[in-house]
Amino acid sequence: MPVRLRKFIGTILIIVLVLLYAMLAVTIATLTLAQSPWWVHLLYFLLSGVIWVLPAMWIIKWMAGPAAKK
């Protein structure tokens, strides 16, 4: 697959990932954290704000292409 196409597809995938993940994280927060103290909200949003990076890293690694063989 050409690098340009791979980067285009990866960009679209990251945008979709961030949008879906944000909607899911906010939905979970509103359904489960309504009566929780402030520090539970803080921990939840800190963790959920970082966890999306893991699948994004996989997509970025895929966008970069296969590793060069020595």
Long-range contacts (C-beta under 8 A, 24 or more apart in sequence): 3-65, 6-62, 6-63, 6-65, 7-63, 9-63, 10-59, 10-60, 10-62, 10-63, 11-63, 13-59, 14-56, 14-59, 14-60, 17-52, 17-55, 17-56, 17-59, 18-52, 18-56, 21-52, 22-52, 25-52
